[in-house]
Amino acid sequence: MSKLLVFTAPHMVGYQDTEDTPLNPDDVRIKTLYSGISAGTELTFYRGTNPYLSKRWDADNRLFRPGEPATFSYPVTNLGYEEVGEVVEVGAGVADIPVGARVFGTWGHRTHFAANPDYVRPRLMPDGADPLFGIFSHLGAIALNGVHDADIKLGDTVAVFGLGALGQIVAIMARKSGATVIAVDLHDSRLELARSLGADVTLNATRDKPAETLKEMTRGLGADVCIEVSGSTAALHEAIRAVAYSAKVVAMGFFQGDAHGLYLGDEFHHNRIQLVCSQISGVSPETSYRWNKLRLWQSAVRMQTDGWFDLRPLITHRAPFERAAALYEALDQRPDEVLLAVLEFDGAKQEKDA
């Protein structure tokens, strides 16, 4: 019997039981060890603000259509996209994937998952790697995609607005790309973490007037690139104010509702700002002949196992799978305390006890 986490209504977490079907000869069964919770997309479903809940997404025309039956309704079951697990069973036709192999990927907050070997092979964790590296495969890929979209040049000044888990990774990757990184957030605890992870300067948006400060720091030029990762339109407006003339602002946040606090007739219009959306469903056309989502995922794991950086300090809260509701409530109500929350499954407990 497998168990799947669902949202039964806004702010309501539940579970569904599903029977484990016999394994096909060419499949493998994975037991989940850890599953990271998205503080962006998942919280929009938890809060009931996701546009898929109120509008229909027309995939053929790539349009949301208000007034038509919504794409999703409760219970919402498509939750979780940063999992790592262990192969516990292989079909008779699978000879090259051993029981015990570790796998990263996207299969949702569930105890078990059956997958085709073609999915598993390119997602095998390196031997000896901490399985926790695997939960950053998707979040790290989103961050890396955003840094690619920013097109950072060696010596650039890059400001990152929003230092949740995703923003912290973006700041780390921007620094590794050769930029001077200015980290901006509302919470001093997040600013302190960003500083400990390599940010050159930290600014509290409620006290430090980021745009004015950045202009002063750069002798009136402004940042070469600003990357907005909070999903706040007020933060996006401040990023637009802080960037140099005809420079780029990358919008990575998942904005909800009306664009309150965004004034496009101000600096955006007068400074000829380039506003670029970065979203993991695709890569920039310039890199699409070399990069795709799978390479982004693989790179996010490889850079950790190769020692480029260690993202595990971003994990601030853990809880057993059966107590997921407490983690969602904490993410929703106490963003100053919770950065990245991780669900632990039975196999993870055995891992820690070993």
Phi, psi and omega in degrees: 000130176255156180234136183237134177278138179222159167260118181275340178191170176305130178068017181237120181253133178219187182221150174237136175267138177227143179287139173280113179283154176304142184285134175291155182302331183253027179239166172231152178251132183246132173261125184289136174259310181221150175217121180278144179265130176282122177277000178255275185302313184296322179293333176293326174285322179298319181275345181084020183258354183296133183298337177296341181275346183237350182222162176262129175273114178273097186293328181294318181260356181054055178224141165276135182244099177295154177083358177250161180307134185294155179295318181237152171218167178283144003285138176269125186246346185271065185246143176093122180219021178217082185245159170217140184212185183235135177291123182246350180201141177232147178289165184297335182269004182255115184248345189252003178241110185279151169300136182102346178295145179262142185225136170254160178163199183234108176217009173090168178283087182214157185284326183220157182208132175259131186223155174283144180303331178296333174282322188284316189306311182283000182243016178290135176288144175300148180303133176081356181286142175299125181300338178297335175303328185293333182286350177266008182299314183278314179298319177295324178294319178299316180297314181297320177300319179294320178294322175297317180296331179287338177054054185291136177255148177305126181095355178295155166259120184240126176255130178250119181258115181104111187242044164291191182302316181295314179298323177298318179293319177301316180297318178298314182291324177296320178296319178293339179277358177099015181264154163277123190253125174253118184257129186235131177201171177271340189251124181298327180297321178289325178294320178297319178295315180301320179295319180292337181264004171119358178299139184282321181220142175238141181229132173272120187296338180276344185240329198256004179046073189306314183297312180297318181295317179296321178297318179295318181297329185253020178057042175090353183285310188099172179292147175290324177216139168243138179239118182263122186234005186269337187080014178259126179291333174294321177293322177298319178297319179292325176296319177297320179294329189274344186274158181289167178301133178059024179264186190248138168243125178260122180261108180255341184292155177264092185286140182240138175074201182289159182274062180292132177088004179253118185242094187285349176275357183266240185298325180304314182285314188283337182252009173054051185283140173268117179252119186240133175269133174245123183214140194288352179291348178203167176248168181295145181304328183294332183255359190293342178281347182239328185246143171216181184298320181298317179295324176298313179300310182299320181293322180298324177283315183298320182296332175285313183292334178275357174088015177297320178196164180239113183269356183299330176298346178286343180282110182256336184221140174226153176202152174301150179310322183289348181245033183299327184304324181293324179291317179296319178297319180295316178299321183287319190260337187228061182296341178286342182256327188254125177257298178227126180252139185231134174272134179250137181251176187305317181296330179293323178296318178297323179299315181291328182283340185291000000 
